[in-house]
Structures are given as C-alpha cells and as structure tokens.
C-alpha cells in the first residue's frame, strides 16, 4: 500500500498492535528507554491498521488514488 501511494504523496500511519510493536523496537534500537524493558511478542492479526490525515479525505484526487490502490491490491 505504501508503494502504491508514494507517487500521490499520501502518508500512511501504521497503528494498532503491530504499529505499537514496531515503534517499541525502533525506540529500543536507537537507545531510548521505555516503560517496558523487553518488547512483548508481536500479536499476529490478519490486518494492519492505518490512519490517514483528514486532508487526504477532503482531496478528491487523493481519494481516487487511494481507492485505485485498494482496488489494485485486492
């Protein structure tokens, strides 16, 4: 999805359990101490949660690009 939208300047924010897991791993990699000394195992789900800025929803061209990307990816 990220690569399908990169030419349209539509940023995606990965959220949900997997997004939190990646954020925790990143913070540990760069040496920032967090509340959890050990990263819990990632939860396996069948989806990813992504957030969009409201400006994307208000832009017809970007919404068409988003729809086309979703349709193209099945």
C-alpha angles and dihedrals in degrees: 000000000000092000093043089058102037095097090054098054093237108151118208124205114207110221138165127060096323093047090053091048092052091048091052092049091048093051091050091048093056091043103251113148115232135185091264115062091195125042110238116233115274115259113236114230133163094240146042123229113225130182127211129201115249089239088068091055091050093052113083094198093051092046090052090050090049092049091048091050092050092047092046091052092048 
